[in-house]
Amino acid sequence: MNRETKLMHYGRVSLPGPANPPVMRASTILHDTVGSYQDTKRRRENDDAILSYGRRGTTTAHALAAAICDLEGAEACFLFPSGVAAVAGAIAPYVGAGDSLLVVDTIFPATRTYCEGVLARNGITIDYFPWDTTDLSAFVKPNTKAVMVESPASQTFEVMDLPALCKDAHARDLVVIADNTYGSSWLYRPLDLGCDVSVVAGTKYLGGHADVMMGAAAAKGPATPRLRQHSQMTGQTLGPDDAYNCLRGIRTLGLRLDRHQENGFALADWLKARDEVQAVLHPGLPEHPGAKVWARDATGCNGLFSVIFAEGFDAEGLVDRLSLFAIGSSWGGFESLAMPSDPNAGRMFQDTARTGPMVRFHAGLEHIDDLIADMLASFNVAAN
Ligand SMILES: *Cc1c(COP(=O)(O)O)cnc(C)c1O
């Protein structure tokens, strides 16, 4: 069945019944016999979708987990209250005091903060490696346990060769955890490329309407029991209302990403032609250094890209004058966004070629003519 069709059928309850699995709010699940209670506890050991206690998710969260599992090609999927919680829940089972974790230098800033602020304080060494590494020999230590990657990078869009990196990491007995938020379980399948765990911030495109916080960690192979145990022991869960809204967002994931991609390309092409622009960082543009690898490994692009303006250009003024692009954290909702940011912030391997100010744009679902008219108006004021 085509995956577009599957989006409409995830979580279907037996008929007659509602088209969406209903919101089930519950902590205690009641039984009428001790035998039934004990039987449920026994069965849940082999099945994540057994209704046993609210912390293990109700039918609403189970339906969402099954959908993400299918989208990611995973054996199991564990839900978290945010993307950062999912990142933490995917890394933590693999590292303890005295261990070392390898992290790609272009990682999402909040992941770096978790590594430095929590893991490092608990006796775990964090080592960084450049995004274009496919041979980890120069970075691996005897105590290295896992590799945390993200492709493309969420501010500067460097594309990693995950199949080559995973092959090298597995030969060294290292697990590979990928942050798949850019691909959002639709454009990219890290588990198919060799990763052990794929994490996605559902806050972005899965929810898709800027009104849900959630994260998921999808696993296969030996990573599955490891993540399950850690997630259960640390009490990670997602409330049924957020699970419901996220699954509702997933119905239109394919449709929305098609439009985000289309608007993103149109804006990127338009901006590229401006004199004020030094470079457009977008993994789908032919001049992007990772374009070939991305085209090989992914099925498309989302609405995100960054622009490096000419040195001295007042990028902040441009962003302030835009009326259809609001300024705010996060992305993946229906709305367009613009956010000035520093491409080298916090990084160990600095890219000194990038001298001008950078702005990251998120192309929303507005009509492209209006988005371009807004850009043009904002540039025209700058020129006066
Ligand atoms: C947003 C984001 C996260 C964190 O998600 P939250 O739900 O905001 O905690 C993690 N990784 C990437 C790449 C993101 O863009």
The ligand as an SDF file (V2000), in Angstrom:
LIG
                    3D

 15 15  0  0  0  0  0  0  0  0999 V2000
   13.2880   20.9850   17.8150 C   0  0  0  0  0  0  0  0  0  0  0  0
   14.3310   19.9540   17.7390 C   0  0  0  0  0  0  0  0  0  0  0  0
   14.5720   19.0970   18.8100 C   0  0  0  0  0  0  0  0  0  0  0  0
   13.8810   19.2470   20.1380 C   0  0  0  0  0  0  0  0  0  0  0  0
   12.5260   19.1640   20.1010 O   0  0  0  0  0  0  0  0  0  0  0  0
   11.6280   19.8280   21.2660 P   0  0  0  0  0  0  0  0  0  0  0  0
   10.3110   19.1700   21.0880 O   0  0  0  0  0  0  0  0  0  0  0  0
   11.6540   21.2990   21.0280 O   0  0  0  0  0  0  0  0  0  0  0  0
   12.2710   19.4570   22.5670 O   0  0  0  0  0  0  0  0  0  0  0  0
   15.5420   18.1310   18.6590 C   0  0  0  0  0  0  0  0  0  0  0  0
   16.2460   18.0170   17.5160 N   0  0  0  0  0  0  0  0  0  0  0  0
   16.0460   18.8300   16.4620 C   0  0  0  0  0  0  0  0  0  0  0  0
   16.8370   18.6450   15.2360 C   0  0  0  0  0  0  0  0  0  0  0  0
   15.0880   19.8270   16.5390 C   0  0  0  0  0  0  0  0  0  0  0  0
   14.9140   20.6470   15.5020 O   0  0  0  0  0  0  0  0  0  0  0  0
  1  2  1  0
  2  3  1  0
  2 14  2  0
  3  4  1  0
  3 10  2  0
  4  5  1  0
  5  6  1  0
  6  7  2  0
  6  8  1  0
  6  9  1  0
 10 11  1  0
 11 12  2  0
 12 13  1  0
 12 14  1  0
 14 15  1  0
M  END
$$$$
